[in-house]
Amino acid sequence: GESVGLHLPTLSVQEGDNSIINCAYSNSASDYFIWYKQESGKGPQFIIDIRSNMDKRQGQRVTVLLNKTVKHLSLQIAATQPGDSAVYFCAENTGGFKTIFGAGTRLFVKA
Amino acid sequence: DADVTQTPRNRITKTGKRIMLECSQTKGHDRMYWYRQDPGLGLRLIYYSFDVKDINKGEISDGYSVSRQAQAKFSLSLESAIPNQTALYFCATSGLAGSTGEQFFGPGTRLTVL
């Protein structure tokens, strides 16, 4: 099986419950933030993004919250489904070429 | 067909061997990246390229080299592989400056160096 994420923080939720995945970012100059989802055996896939002039953005079943005061980002998944099981990465960008990725959080969804 | 493809998907090699990992994209993006992924460390940038004539080192470029053969192709080489280069390698692309900055990743190459 996939060896990525063996030592990652893990969140286990019941199917149908809401999930909240947290991320602390490092650079106060970062102005763009992204959440990626990585399923086993696949590359990361874009979920949702947010710019620093916003504190909340909603997508389909997902919401990203940004608290610049404490440099904290969260991803909320509503009505979590088994297909949401994956590793989730936050990433920050200062508007240039370089994106800094967090270590990731593994989400387990129990049926 | 996938927008970003990587070959090979899996490779086992021995210490000291030269290895090339290839990446192709059909998204028409100018920017391409190579990352490695290790357990608990997230993605770390090895090299990136803004166009065919532009190659830049990332945070962990030692022991690696790259070639941007065309807009659509970006290859990563390990000149003399060592065991601590065992990892998952991802190629990614992104659009021009002013875009959202979203990166599109290939499926990854699992490299094992014995």
Chai-1 contact restraints between the chains, C-beta under 6 A:
chainA,res_idxA,chainB,res_idxB,connection_type,confidence,min_distance_angstrom,max_distance_angstrom,comment,restraint_id
A,V4,B,Q37,contact,1.0,0.0,6.0,A-B,restraint_1
A,V4,B,L88,contact,1.0,0.0,6.0,A-B,restraint_2
A,L6,B,P39,contact,1.0,0.0,6.0,A-B,restraint_3
A,H7,B,P39,contact,1.0,0.0,6.0,A-B,restraint_4
A,H7,B,G40,contact,1.0,0.0,6.0,A-B,restraint_5
A,Y32,B,G101,contact,1.0,0.0,6.0,A-B,restraint_6
A,K42,B,P107,contact,1.0,0.0,6.0,A-B,restraint_7
A,G43,B,F90,contact,1.0,0.0,6.0,A-B,restraint_8
A,G43,B,F105,contact,1.0,0.0,6.0,A-B,restraint_9
A,G43,B,G106,contact,1.0,0.0,6.0,A-B,restraint_10
A,G43,B,P107,contact,1.0,0.0,6.0,A-B,restraint_11
A,G43,B,G108,contact,1.0,0.0,6.0,A-B,restraint_12
A,P44,B,F105,contact,1.0,0.0,6.0,A-B,restraint_13
A,F46,B,E102,contact,1.0,0.0,6.0,A-B,restraint_14
A,D49,B,T100,contact,1.0,0.0,6.0,A-B,restraint_15
A,N93,B,G101,contact,1.0,0.0,6.0,A-B,restraint_16
A,F101,B,G42,contact,1.0,0.0,6.0,A-B,restraint_17
A,F101,B,L43,contact,1.0,0.0,6.0,A-B,restraint_18
A,G102,B,G42,contact,1.0,0.0,6.0,A-B,restraint_19
A,A103,B,G40,contact,1.0,0.0,6.0,A-B,restraint_20
A,A103,B,G42,contact,1.0,0.0,6.0,A-B,restraint_21
A,G104,B,G42,contact,1.0,0.0,6.0,A-B,restraint_22
